[in-house]
C-alpha cells in the first residue's frame, strides 16, 4: 500500500516532492508508521526502484514469451524493445528513479533487480549469436547498444522532444537497424 502511494506521488509530483510524512498522511496512518518499513526516504526510493525493475522484468519476459516462434529473433527483440519503451513512457518518473538508483553505492537490491530485468536482452543476444543471426561479441555490450538506443528514444518522448505518436515507429526502426548492423558479415 505504501509503495503504491509512493508511486502515485512520484507520478504526480516527482521524486523531489516524495516524503514519508506526506505518504503517511495520504494513506491515513501516523507520520511514524512508514518508518517501520523504511528507515528513511532513500530506503523508500530504493524499494520503489527495485519494485519498478521487478515489474519491468516481468513485462519484458511476458512480451518475449508471447512470440510463438522461439527462433524468430527479430520478433523477440522487437517485442522486448517495445515492452521497454511502453513501460518507460507510461512510467516516466519511475523509470527516471530506477535508472538513477541502480548504480548508487549501497543499492544492491536495486542493482540486482535491474540486472535480472536487463539480463534478458543479453540472453536474446546470446541466442542470436548461437544461431548465427548476430555477430559474435560480448552479449552484454551488444545488448547495451540496443537498450541505449531505445532509452534515448523514450527519454526524448518523455521530455517532449519527440511526439508520442512516433514512439512505436522509431522503436521499430531502431531494432530493425540494430539487427541489420549486428548480423554477421562473413562466414562463420
VEXVEX-798116 format. One record per residue: residue in one letter; residue number from 1; chain; x, y, z of N, C-alpha, C, O in turn. Coordinates in Angstrom, 2 decimals, m for minus. Layout:
! VEXVEX-798116
[node "A" NUM "A" [X Y Z] [X Y Z] [X Y Z] [X Y Z]]
...
***
This chain:
! VEXVEX-798116
[node "X" 1 "A" [0.82 m1.19 0.00] [0.00 0.00 0.00] [0.87 1.26 0.00] [0.59 2.22 m0.72]]
[node "X" 2 "A" [1.94 1.26 0.81] [2.81 2.41 0.88] [3.58 2.62 m0.43] [3.73 3.75 m0.88]]
[node "X" 3 "A" [4.05 1.53 m1.04] [4.74 1.66 m2.33] [3.80 2.14 m3.42] [4.20 2.93 m4.28]]
[node "X" 4 "A" [2.55 1.68 m3.39] [1.57 2.16 m4.38] [1.34 3.66 m4.22] [1.30 4.40 m5.20]]
[node "X" 5 "A" [1.21 4.10 m2.98] [1.02 5.53 m2.72] [2.26 6.32 m3.12] [2.15 7.42 m3.66]]
[node "X" 6 "A" [3.44 5.75 m2.87] [4.68 6.42 m3.25] [4.78 6.56 m4.77] [5.21 7.59 m5.28]]
[node "X" 7 "A" [4.38 5.52 m5.48] [4.44 5.60 m6.94] [3.44 6.63 m7.48] [3.75 7.35 m8.42]]
[node "X" 8 "A" [2.26 6.69 m6.88] [1.28 7.71 m7.31] [1.84 9.12 m7.06] [1.71 10.00 m7.91]]
[node "X" 9 "A" [2.46 9.32 m5.91] [3.04 10.61 m5.59] [4.19 10.95 m6.54] [4.31 12.08 m7.00]]
[node "X" 10 "A" [5.02 9.96 m6.83] [6.12 10.14 m7.76] [5.61 10.57 m9.12] [6.15 11.49 m9.74]]
[node "X" 11 "A" [4.57 9.90 m9.58] [3.98 10.21 m10.88] [3.40 11.63 m10.91] [3.53 12.35 m11.90]]
[node "X" 12 "A" [2.75 12.02 m9.81] [2.07 13.31 m9.77] [3.00 14.48 m9.46] [2.82 15.58 m10.00]]
[node "X" 13 "A" [3.99 14.24 m8.60] [4.77 15.37 m8.10] [6.28 15.28 m8.32] [6.99 16.26 m8.11]]
[node "X" 14 "A" [6.76 14.12 m8.75] [8.19 13.95 m8.96] [8.90 13.48 m7.70] [8.34 13.51 m6.61]]
[node "X" 15 "A" [10.13 13.06 m7.89] [10.90 12.46 m6.80] [11.23 13.49 m5.71] [11.30 13.13 m4.53]]
[node "X" 16 "A" [11.43 14.74 m6.07] [11.81 15.75 m5.10] [10.72 15.98 m4.05] [11.02 16.33 m2.91]]
[node "X" 17 "A" [9.48 15.80 m4.43] [8.36 16.07 m3.53] [7.94 14.86 m2.70] [7.05 14.97 m1.85]]
[node "X" 18 "A" [8.55 13.73 m2.93] [8.17 12.50 m2.24] [8.71 12.51 m0.81] [9.92 12.60 m0.60]]
[node "X" 19 "A" [7.80 12.41 0.16] [8.24 12.39 1.56] [7.44 11.33 2.33] [6.28 11.07 2.03]]
[node "X" 20 "A" [8.09 10.74 3.30] [7.43 9.73 4.14] [6.25 10.33 4.89] [5.20 9.70 5.01]]
[node "X" 21 "A" [6.42 11.53 5.40] [5.36 12.19 6.17] [4.11 12.41 5.30] [2.99 12.13 5.73]]
[node "X" 22 "A" [4.32 12.91 4.07] [3.18 13.14 3.18] [2.51 11.83 2.79] [1.28 11.76 2.69]]
[node "X" 23 "A" [3.30 10.80 2.56] [2.72 9.50 2.23] [1.87 8.96 3.37] [0.79 8.43 3.16]]
[node "X" 24 "A" [2.38 9.11 4.59] [1.62 8.66 5.77] [0.27 9.38 5.82] [m0.77 8.76 6.06]]
[node "X" 25 "A" [0.30 10.68 5.61] [m0.95 11.46 5.62] [m1.88 10.99 4.50] [m3.09 10.85 4.71]]
[node "X" 26 "A" [m1.33 10.76 3.30] [m2.14 10.35 2.16] [m2.83 9.01 2.37] [m3.95 8.82 1.90]]
[node "X" 27 "A" [m2.18 8.09 3.07] [m2.81 6.78 3.27] [m3.49 6.65 4.63] [m4.03 5.60 4.97]]
[node "X" 28 "A" [m3.45 7.73 5.41] [m4.21 7.76 6.66] [m3.58 7.02 7.81] [m4.28 6.40 8.61]]
[node "X" 29 "A" [m2.27 7.06 7.91] [m1.58 6.45 9.06] [m0.75 7.51 9.76] [m0.57 8.61 9.23]]
[node "X" 30 "A" [m0.24 7.19 10.93] [0.58 8.16 11.67] [1.84 8.46 10.88] [2.30 7.65 10.07]]
[node "X" 31 "A" [2.40 9.64 11.12] [3.59 10.03 10.37] [4.79 9.13 10.66] [5.74 9.10 9.88]]
[node "X" 32 "A" [4.76 8.40 11.75] [5.85 7.49 12.10] [5.68 6.10 11.48] [6.64 5.35 11.39]]
[node "X" 33 "A" [4.48 5.76 11.04] [4.20 4.41 10.54] [5.10 3.99 9.37] [5.57 2.85 9.37]]
[node "X" 34 "A" [5.36 4.83 8.37] [6.21 4.39 7.26] [7.63 4.01 7.70] [8.29 3.21 7.03]]
[node "X" 35 "A" [8.08 4.57 8.80] [9.44 4.28 9.27] [9.57 2.85 9.80] [10.68 2.35 9.98]]
[node "X" 36 "A" [8.45 2.19 10.03] [8.50 0.78 10.41] [8.92 m0.09 9.22] [9.45 m1.19 9.39]]
[node "X" 37 "A" [8.68 0.42 8.03] [9.01 m0.32 6.80] [10.27 0.22 6.11] [11.01 m0.54 5.49]]
[node "X" 38 "A" [10.50 1.52 6.23] [11.61 2.17 5.54] [12.34 3.08 6.52] [11.74 3.97 7.12]]
[node "X" 39 "A" [13.62 2.85 6.67] [14.41 3.62 7.64] [14.41 5.12 7.32] [14.45 5.96 8.22]]
[node "X" 40 "A" [14.37 5.43 6.03] [14.40 6.82 5.61] [13.86 6.94 4.19] [13.47 5.95 3.57]]
[node "X" 41 "A" [13.85 8.15 3.69] [13.33 8.42 2.34] [14.12 7.64 1.29] [13.53 7.12 0.34]]
[node "X" 42 "A" [15.44 7.57 1.44] [16.27 6.85 0.47] [15.88 5.38 0.40] [15.85 4.79 m0.68]]
[node "X" 43 "A" [15.60 4.77 1.55] [15.18 3.37 1.58] [13.86 3.19 0.84] [13.67 2.20 0.14]]
[node "X" 44 "A" [12.96 4.14 0.99] [11.69 4.09 0.25] [11.94 4.21 m1.24] [11.36 3.45 m2.03]]
[node "X" 45 "A" [12.78 5.14 m1.64] [13.08 5.33 m3.06] [13.74 4.08 m3.65] [13.43 3.68 m4.77]]
[node "X" 46 "A" [14.64 3.47 m2.90] [15.27 2.24 m3.37] [14.25 1.12 m3.53] [14.29 0.37 m4.50]]
[node "X" 47 "A" [13.36 1.00 m2.56] [12.32 m0.04 m2.65] [11.41 0.21 m3.85] [10.99 m0.73 m4.52]]
[node "X" 48 "A" [11.12 1.46 m4.11] [10.29 1.82 m5.26] [11.01 1.49 m6.57] [10.40 0.95 m7.49]]
[node "X" 49 "A" [12.31 1.80 m6.64] [13.08 1.48 m7.84] [13.19 m0.03 m8.03] [13.03 m0.53 m9.14]]
[node "X" 50 "A" [13.46 m0.76 m6.96] [13.54 m2.22 m7.04] [12.23 m2.81 m7.53] [12.21 m3.68 m8.40]]
[node "X" 51 "A" [11.13 m2.34 m6.96] [9.81 m2.82 m7.37] [9.56 m2.52 m8.85] [8.98 m3.34 m9.56]]
[node "X" 52 "A" [10.00 m1.35 m9.30] [9.86 m0.99 m10.71] [10.63 m1.93 m11.61] [10.12 m2.35 m12.65]]
[node "X" 53 "A" [11.85 m2.28 m11.24] [12.64 m3.20 m12.05] [12.03 m4.60 m12.07] [12.06 m5.27 m13.10]]
[node "X" 54 "A" [11.49 m5.03 m10.95] [10.84 m6.34 m10.92] [9.64 m6.34 m11.87] [9.45 m7.29 m12.64]]
[node "X" 55 "A" [8.85 m5.27 m11.82] [7.69 m5.16 m12.70] [8.11 m5.07 m14.16] [7.51 m5.71 m15.02]]
[node "X" 56 "A" [9.14 m4.27 m14.44] [9.64 m4.15 m15.81] [10.14 m5.50 m16.30] [9.83 m5.90 m17.43]]
[node "X" 57 "A" [10.89 m6.20 m15.49] [11.41 m7.50 m15.89] [10.30 m8.47 m16.25] [10.40 m9.20 m17.23]]
[node "X" 58 "A" [9.23 m8.46 m15.47] [8.09 m9.34 m15.75] [7.42 m8.95 m17.07] [7.01 m9.82 m17.84]]
[node "X" 59 "A" [7.31 m7.65 m17.34] [6.70 m7.20 m18.59] [7.57 m7.54 m19.79] [7.06 m7.92 m20.84]]
[node "X" 60 "A" [8.87 m7.40 m19.64] [9.78 m7.76 m20.73] [9.70 m9.25 m21.03] [9.62 m9.66 m22.18]]
[node "X" 61 "A" [9.71 m10.06 m19.98] [9.63 m11.52 m20.13] [8.31 m11.92 m20.80] [8.29 m12.75 m21.71]]
[node "X" 62 "A" [7.22 m11.32 m20.36] [5.91 m11.64 m20.93] [5.85 m11.27 m22.41] [5.29 m12.01 m23.22]]
[node "X" 63 "A" [6.42 m10.12 m22.76] [6.39 m9.69 m24.16] [7.16 m10.66 m25.05] [6.70 m11.01 m26.14]]
[node "X" 64 "A" [8.32 m11.08 m24.61] [9.14 m12.00 m25.39] [8.46 m13.37 m25.45] [8.47 m14.02 m26.50]]
[node "X" 65 "A" [7.89 m13.80 m24.34] [7.23 m15.12 m24.29] [5.98 m15.19 m25.17] [5.55 m16.28 m25.55]]
[node "X" 66 "A" [5.40 m14.04 m25.49] [4.21 m14.02 m26.35] [4.54 m14.40 m27.79] [3.64 m14.76 m28.55]]
[node "X" 67 "A" [5.80 m14.32 m28.17] [6.21 m14.68 m29.53] [6.24 m16.21 m29.61] [7.03 m16.86 m28.94]]
[node "X" 68 "A" [5.37 m16.75 m30.44] [5.23 m18.20 m30.54] [6.48 m18.90 m31.06] [6.83 m19.98 m30.60]]
[node "X" 69 "A" [7.14 m18.28 m32.01] [8.29 m18.90 m32.65] [9.57 m18.48 m31.92] [10.03 m17.35 m32.09]]
[node "X" 70 "A" [10.13 m19.37 m31.11] [11.33 m19.06 m30.35] [12.53 m18.79 m31.26] [13.52 m18.20 m30.82]]
[node "X" 71 "A" [12.46 m19.21 m32.52] [13.54 m18.97 m33.47] [13.45 m17.61 m34.14] [14.36 m17.22 m34.88]]
[node "X" 72 "A" [12.36 m16.88 m33.90] [12.17 m15.59 m34.55] [12.81 m14.48 m33.70] [12.12 m13.74 m32.99]]
[node "X" 73 "A" [14.14 m14.40 m33.79] [14.88 m13.41 m33.02] [14.42 m11.98 m33.30] [14.24 m11.22 m32.35]]
[node "X" 74 "A" [14.22 m11.59 m34.56] [13.77 m10.22 m34.80] [12.45 m9.90 m34.06] [12.32 m8.83 m33.47]]
[node "X" 75 "A" [11.50 m10.80 m34.11] [10.22 m10.56 m33.43] [10.41 m10.47 m31.92] [9.77 m9.66 m31.25]]
[node "X" 76 "A" [11.29 m11.31 m31.39] [11.52 m11.29 m29.95] [12.23 m10.01 m29.51] [11.90 m9.45 m28.46]]
[node "X" 77 "A" [13.21 m9.54 m30.30] [13.88 m8.28 m29.98] [12.93 m7.09 m30.11] [12.97 m6.17 m29.30]]
[node "X" 78 "A" [12.10 m7.12 m31.13] [11.09 m6.06 m31.29] [10.15 m6.05 m30.08] [9.83 m4.98 m29.55]]
[node "X" 79 "A" [9.70 m7.22 m29.66] [8.79 m7.32 m28.52] [9.46 m6.79 m27.25] [8.85 m6.05 m26.48]]
[node "X" 80 "A" [10.71 m7.16 m27.04] [11.46 m6.69 m25.88] [11.57 m5.17 m25.89] [11.26 m4.51 m24.89]]
[node "X" 81 "A" [12.01 m4.62 m27.00] [12.23 m3.18 m27.10] [10.92 m2.41 m26.95] [10.88 m1.38 m26.28]]
[node "X" 82 "A" [9.87 m2.90 m27.56] [8.60 m2.21 m27.47] [8.04 m2.28 m26.05] [7.45 m1.31 m25.57]]
[node "X" 83 "A" [8.22 m3.41 m25.37] [7.76 m3.53 m23.98] [8.51 m2.54 m23.09] [7.92 m1.91 m22.22]]
[node "X" 84 "A" [9.81 m2.41 m23.32] [10.57 m1.43 m22.54] [10.08 m0.01 m22.84] [9.85 0.77 m21.92]]
[node "X" 85 "A" [9.92 0.31 m24.11] [9.50 1.66 m24.49] [8.14 2.01 m23.90] [7.92 3.12 m23.43]]
[node "X" 86 "A" [7.24 1.06 m23.94] [5.90 1.29 m23.38] [6.00 1.53 m21.87] [5.40 2.47 m21.35]]
[node "X" 87 "A" [6.76 0.69 m21.17] [6.93 0.86 m19.72] [7.56 2.22 m19.41] [7.09 2.95 m18.54]]
[node "X" 88 "A" [8.62 2.55 m20.13] [9.37 3.78 m19.86] [8.55 5.04 m20.11] [8.72 6.03 m19.40]]
[node "X" 89 "A" [7.67 5.01 m21.09] [6.87 6.20 m21.37] [5.61 6.26 m20.52] [5.11 7.34 m20.22]]
[node "X" 90 "A" [5.09 5.11 m20.12] [3.92 5.10 m19.24] [4.31 5.36 m17.79] [3.46 5.73 m16.98]]
[node "X" 91 "A" [5.57 5.17 m17.45] [6.07 5.33 m16.08] [7.34 6.18 m16.09] [8.37 5.77 m15.57]]
[node "X" 92 "A" [7.24 7.35 m16.69] [8.44 8.18 m16.91] [9.16 8.52 m15.61] [10.38 8.37 m15.53]]
[node "X" 93 "A" [8.45 8.99 m14.60] [9.11 9.37 m13.35] [9.72 8.16 m12.65] [10.83 8.25 m12.12]]
[node "X" 94 "A" [9.01 7.05 m12.66] [9.53 5.83 m12.05] [10.77 5.35 m12.79] [11.76 4.95 m12.17]]
[node "X" 95 "A" [10.73 5.38 m14.12] [11.88 4.95 m14.91] [13.10 5.83 m14.61] [14.22 5.33 m14.50]]
[node "X" 96 "A" [12.88 7.12 m14.48] [13.98 8.02 m14.12] [14.57 7.66 m12.76] [15.79 7.64 m12.60]]
[node "X" 97 "A" [13.72 7.38 m11.80] [14.18 6.97 m10.47] [14.94 5.64 m10.56] [16.00 5.49 m9.96]]
[node "X" 98 "A" [14.40 4.70 m11.30] [15.05 3.40 m11.45] [16.45 3.56 m12.03] [17.41 2.99 m11.51]]
[node "X" 99 "A" [16.56 4.33 m13.10] [17.85 4.50 m13.76] [18.86 5.25 m12.90] [20.06 4.96 m12.95]]
[node "X" 100 "A" [18.39 6.19 m12.10] [19.32 6.94 m11.25] [19.69 6.16 m9.99] [20.67 6.50 m9.33]]
[node "X" 101 "A" [18.94 5.15 m9.65] [19.18 4.40 m8.41] [20.04 3.17 m8.61] [20.70 2.73 m7.67]]
[node "X" 102 "A" [20.03 2.59 m9.79] [20.64 1.27 m9.96] [22.15 1.24 m9.79] [22.71 0.18 m9.51]]
[node "X" 103 "A" [22.82 2.36 m9.94] [24.28 2.38 m9.80] [24.73 3.09 m8.52] [25.92 3.30 m8.31]]
[node "X" 104 "A" [23.77 3.46 m7.68] [24.12 4.15 m6.45] [24.78 3.18 m5.48] [24.25 2.09 m5.25]]
[node "X" 105 "A" [25.91 3.55 m4.92] [26.56 2.67 m3.94] [25.58 2.30 m2.81] [24.90 3.16 m2.26]]
[node "X" 106 "A" [25.54 1.04 m2.48] [24.67 0.56 m1.42] [23.31 0.10 m1.89] [22.55 m0.48 m1.11]]
[node "X" 107 "A" [22.97 0.34 m3.13] [21.66 m0.04 m3.66] [21.74 m1.43 m4.29] [21.38 m1.61 m5.46]]
[node "X" 108 "A" [22.21 m2.39 m3.53] [22.45 m3.74 m4.04] [21.18 m4.39 m4.58] [21.20 m4.97 m5.66]]
[node "X" 109 "A" [20.08 m4.30 m3.83] [18.83 m4.93 m4.27] [18.33 m4.30 m5.57] [17.78 m5.00 m6.42]]
[node "X" 110 "A" [18.49 m3.00 m5.71] [18.08 m2.31 m6.94] [18.94 m2.79 m8.10] [18.42 m3.09 m9.18]]
[node "X" 111 "A" [20.25 m2.87 m7.89] [21.16 m3.32 m8.94] [20.85 m4.75 m9.36] [20.89 m5.08 m10.55]]
[node "X" 112 "A" [20.54 m5.61 m8.39] [20.21 m7.00 m8.72] [18.90 m7.09 m9.51] [18.80 m7.88 m10.45]]
[node "X" 113 "A" [17.91 m6.30 m9.12] [16.63 m6.30 m9.86] [16.84 m5.77 m11.27] [16.24 m6.28 m12.22]]
[node "X" 114 "A" [17.68 m4.74 m11.42] [17.97 m4.20 m12.75] [18.69 m5.23 m13.60] [18.37 m5.41 m14.78]]
[node "X" 115 "A" [19.66 m5.91 m13.01] [20.41 m6.93 m13.75] [19.49 m8.07 m14.19] [19.64 m8.59 m15.30]]
[node "X" 116 "A" [18.56 m8.45 m13.35] [17.62 m9.52 m13.72] [16.73 m9.08 m14.88] [16.48 m9.85 m15.80]]
[node "X" 117 "A" [16.26 m7.84 m14.84] [15.40 m7.34 m15.91] [16.16 m7.24 m17.22] [15.69 m7.71 m18.26]]
[node "X" 118 "A" [17.33 m6.63 m17.19] [18.07 m6.37 m18.42] [18.94 m7.54 m18.85] [19.43 m7.56 m19.97]]
[node "X" 119 "A" [19.15 m8.51 m17.98] [19.88 m9.70 m18.37] [19.18 m10.44 m19.49] [19.80 m11.21 m20.23]]
[node "X" 120 "A" [17.89 m10.21 m19.60] [17.12 m10.87 m20.65] [17.58 m10.47 m22.05] [17.53 m11.29 m22.97]]
[node "X" 121 "A" [18.03 m9.22 m22.21] [18.48 m8.81 m23.53] [19.78 m9.52 m23.88] [20.00 m9.89 m25.04]]
[node "X" 122 "A" [20.65 m9.73 m22.89] [21.89 m10.48 m23.14] [21.57 m11.91 m23.55] [22.22 m12.48 m24.42]]
[node "X" 123 "A" [20.55 m12.48 m22.91] [20.14 m13.84 m23.28] [19.67 m13.90 m24.73] [20.01 m14.84 m25.45]]
[node "X" 124 "A" [18.91 m12.91 m25.16] [18.44 m12.86 m26.55] [19.62 m12.70 m27.51] [19.66 m13.33 m28.57]]
[node "X" 125 "A" [20.57 m11.86 m27.13] [21.75 m11.65 m27.97] [22.54 m12.96 m28.08] [22.96 m13.34 m29.18]]
[node "X" 126 "A" [22.74 m13.65 m26.96] [23.46 m14.93 m26.98] [22.76 m15.94 m27.88] [23.41 m16.65 m28.65]]
[node "X" 127 "A" [21.44 m16.01 m27.78] [20.68 m16.92 m28.64] [20.91 m16.59 m30.10] [21.13 m17.48 m30.92]]
[node "X" 128 "A" [20.86 m15.30 m30.43] [21.09 m14.88 m31.81] [22.49 m15.21 m32.28] [22.68 m15.58 m33.44]]
[node "X" 129 "A" [23.47 m15.09 m31.41] [24.84 m15.44 m31.77] [24.98 m16.94 m31.98] [25.63 m17.38 m32.94]]
[node "X" 130 "A" [24.38 m17.72 m31.10] [24.46 m19.18 m31.23] [23.83 m19.66 m32.53] [24.27 m20.65 m33.11]]
[node "X" 131 "A" [22.80 m18.97 m32.99] [22.12 m19.34 m34.23] [22.78 m18.74 m35.46] [22.37 m19.02 m36.59]]
[node "X" 132 "A" [23.78 m17.91 m35.26] [24.47 m17.28 m36.37] [23.76 m16.07 m36.93] [24.13 m15.57 m37.99]]
[node "X" 133 "A" [22.74 m15.57 m36.23] [21.99 m14.41 m36.71] [22.63 m13.08 m36.30] [22.35 m12.04 m36.90]]
[node "X" 134 "A" [23.51 m13.13 m35.28] [24.16 m11.91 m34.80] [25.66 m12.12 m34.73] [26.15 m13.22 m34.47]]
[node "X" 135 "A" [26.38 m11.05 m34.96] [27.85 m11.05 m34.88] [28.28 m11.44 m33.48] [27.62 m11.13 m32.49]]
[node "X" 136 "A" [29.41 m12.13 m33.41] [30.00 m12.51 m32.11] [30.42 m11.25 m31.35] [30.61 m10.19 m31.94]]
[node "X" 137 "A" [30.54 m11.38 m30.06] [30.96 m10.28 m29.21] [30.32 m10.43 m27.85] [29.52 m11.35 m27.63]]
[node "X" 138 "A" [30.66 m9.56 m26.95] [30.11 m9.60 m25.59] [28.61 m9.30 m25.65] [28.21 m8.20 m26.01]]
[node "X" 139 "A" [27.77 m10.29 m25.28] [26.32 m10.09 m25.36] [25.83 m8.91 m24.51] [24.87 m8.23 m24.88]]
[node "X" 140 "A" [26.48 m8.68 m23.40] [26.07 m7.56 m22.55] [26.35 m6.23 m23.25] [25.50 m5.33 m23.24]]
[node "X" 141 "A" [27.52 m6.10 m23.85] [27.86 m4.86 m24.56] [26.95 m4.65 m25.77] [26.48 m3.54 m26.02]]
[node "X" 142 "A" [26.70 m5.72 m26.50] [25.84 m5.62 m27.68] [24.41 m5.26 m27.27] [23.77 m4.42 m27.90]]
[node "X" 143 "A" [23.92 m5.89 m26.21] [22.59 m5.58 m25.70] [22.50 m4.15 m25.21] [21.45 m3.51 m25.34]]
[node "X" 144 "A" [23.59 m3.64 m24.66] [23.61 m2.27 m24.17] [23.38 m1.28 m25.31] [22.81 m0.21 m25.10]]
[node "X" 145 "A" [23.84 m1.62 m26.50] [23.66 m0.74 m27.65] [22.17 m0.56 m27.97] [21.70 0.56 m28.15]]
[node "X" 146 "A" [21.44 m1.66 m28.04] [20.01 m1.54 m28.36] [19.25 m0.91 m27.20] [18.33 m0.12 m27.41]]
[node "X" 147 "A" [19.63 m1.25 m25.97] [18.99 m0.64 m24.81] [19.22 0.88 m24.80] [18.28 1.64 m24.59]]
[node "X" 148 "A" [20.46 1.30 m25.03] [20.77 2.73 m25.03] [19.99 3.47 m26.11] [19.55 4.60 m25.91]]
[node "X" 149 "A" [19.83 2.84 m27.24] [19.08 3.46 m28.33] [17.62 3.65 m27.95] [17.06 4.73 m28.13]]
[node "X" 150 "A" [17.01 2.60 m27.43] [15.59 2.70 m27.05] [15.42 3.63 m25.85] [14.44 4.37 m25.78]]
[node "X" 151 "A" [16.36 3.59 m24.91] [16.32 4.52 m23.77] [16.37 5.96 m24.28] [15.63 6.82 m23.79]]
[node "X" 152 "A" [17.23 6.22 m25.24] [17.31 7.57 m25.81] [16.01 8.00 m26.45] [15.58 9.14 m26.27]]
[node "X" 153 "A" [15.40 7.11 m27.19] [14.12 7.44 m27.84] [13.07 7.73 m26.79] [12.35 8.72 m26.89]]
[node "X" 154 "A" [12.96 6.88 m25.77] [11.93 7.08 m24.75] [12.21 8.35 m23.95] [11.27 9.05 m23.56]]
[node "X" 155 "A" [13.48 8.66 m23.70] [13.81 9.90 m22.99] [13.39 11.11 m23.80] [12.91 12.10 m23.25]]
[node "X" 156 "A" [13.57 11.03 m25.11] [13.17 12.15 m25.97] [11.65 12.29 m26.02] [11.14 13.41 m26.08]]
[node "X" 157 "A" [10.94 11.18 m26.00] [9.48 11.24 m25.94] [9.05 11.83 m24.60] [8.21 12.73 m24.55]]
[node "X" 158 "A" [9.63 11.32 m23.52] [9.24 11.78 m22.18] [9.53 13.26 m21.96] [8.82 13.92 m21.20]]
[node "X" 159 "A" [10.57 13.78 m22.61] [10.92 15.19 m22.44] [10.19 16.10 m23.42] [10.33 17.33 m23.36]]
[node "X" 160 "A" [9.40 15.52 m24.33] [8.65 16.32 m25.28] [9.40 16.66 m26.55] [8.89 17.41 m27.38]]
[node "X" 161 "A" [10.59 16.12 m26.73] [11.37 16.39 m27.94] [10.81 15.66 m29.16] [10.97 16.11 m30.29]]
[node "X" 162 "A" [10.16 14.53 m28.90] [9.57 13.73 m29.96] [8.10 13.51 m29.62] [7.77 13.27 m28.46]]
[node "X" 163 "A" [7.24 13.59 m30.60] [5.82 13.33 m30.40] [5.60 11.89 m29.96] [6.20 10.98 m30.54]]
[node "X" 164 "A" [4.76 11.64 m28.95] [4.50 10.27 m28.50] [4.00 9.35 m29.61] [4.25 8.15 m29.56]]
[node "X" 165 "A" [3.30 9.89 m30.59] [2.78 9.08 m31.68] [3.87 8.47 m32.56] [3.60 7.55 m33.33]]
[node "X" 166 "A" [5.07 8.97 m32.45] [6.18 8.45 m33.25] [6.93 7.32 m32.54] [7.79 6.67 m33.15]]
[node "X" 167 "A" [6.61 7.07 m31.27] [7.37 6.12 m30.47] [7.46 4.74 m31.10] [8.56 4.22 m31.28]]
[node "X" 168 "A" [6.35 4.15 m31.45] [6.37 2.78 m31.96] [7.18 2.67 m33.24] [7.97 1.74 m33.40]]
[node "X" 169 "A" [7.01 3.61 m34.15] [7.75 3.57 m35.40] [9.24 3.74 m35.19] [10.04 3.08 m35.85]]
[node "X" 170 "A" [9.63 4.63 m34.28] [11.05 4.84 m34.02] [11.68 3.62 m33.34] [12.81 3.25 m33.66]]
[node "X" 171 "A" [10.96 3.00 m32.42] [11.49 1.79 m31.78] [11.62 0.68 m32.81] [12.62 m0.04 m32.81]]
[node "X" 172 "A" [10.64 0.54 m33.67] [10.71 m0.47 m34.73] [11.92 m0.23 m35.63] [12.65 m1.16 m35.95]]
[node "X" 173 "A" [12.12 1.02 m36.03] [13.27 1.37 m36.87] [14.58 1.09 m36.14] [15.53 0.58 m36.74]]
[node "X" 174 "A" [14.64 1.43 m34.86] [15.87 1.20 m34.09] [16.23 m0.28 m34.05] [17.39 m0.64 m34.25]]
[node "X" 175 "A" [15.25 m1.13 m33.79] [15.54 m2.56 m33.72] [15.91 m3.11 m35.09] [16.83 m3.92 m35.22]]
[node "X" 176 "A" [15.20 m2.67 m36.12] [15.49 m3.12 m37.48] [16.92 m2.72 m37.87] [17.66 m3.53 m38.42]]
[node "X" 177 "A" [17.30 m1.48 m37.59] [18.65 m1.01 m37.91] [19.70 m1.76 m37.08] [20.77 m2.11 m37.58]]
[node "X" 178 "A" [19.38 m2.00 m35.81] [20.29 m2.76 m34.95] [20.53 m4.15 m35.54] [21.68 m4.59 m35.67]]
[node "X" 179 "A" [19.45 m4.82 m35.90] [19.58 m6.18 m36.45] [20.38 m6.18 m37.75] [21.19 m7.07 m37.99]]
[node "X" 180 "A" [20.14 m5.17 m38.58] [20.88 m5.08 m39.84] [22.37 m4.88 m39.57] [23.20 m5.50 m40.23]]
[node "X" 181 "A" [22.71 m4.05 m38.63] [24.10 m3.78 m38.33] [24.79 m4.86 m37.52] [26.02 m4.96 m37.54]]
[node "X" 182 "A" [24.03 m5.68 m36.82] [24.62 m6.70 m35.93] [24.71 m8.08 m36.56] [25.24 m9.01 m35.95]]
[node "X" 183 "A" [24.21 m8.22 m37.79] [24.30 m9.55 m38.40] [25.72 m9.82 m38.87] [26.46 m8.90 m39.22]]
[node "X" 184 "A" [26.09 m11.07 m38.88] [27.46 m11.43 m39.28] [27.77 m10.98 m40.70] [26.91 m11.02 m41.58]]
[node "X" 185 "A" [29.01 m10.56 m40.90] [29.39 m10.06 m42.22] [30.13 m11.10 m43.06] [30.24 m10.94 m44.28]]
[node "X" 186 "A" [30.62 m12.15 m42.44] [31.37 m13.15 m43.20] [30.98 m14.56 m42.79] [30.08 m14.75 m41.98]]
[node "X" 187 "A" [31.66 m15.54 m43.35] [31.35 m16.92 m42.99] [31.70 m17.19 m41.53] [32.62 m16.59 m40.97]]
[node "X" 188 "A" [30.96 m18.09 m40.95] [31.17 m18.44 m39.54] [32.16 m19.55 m39.43] [32.47 m19.99 m38.33]]
***
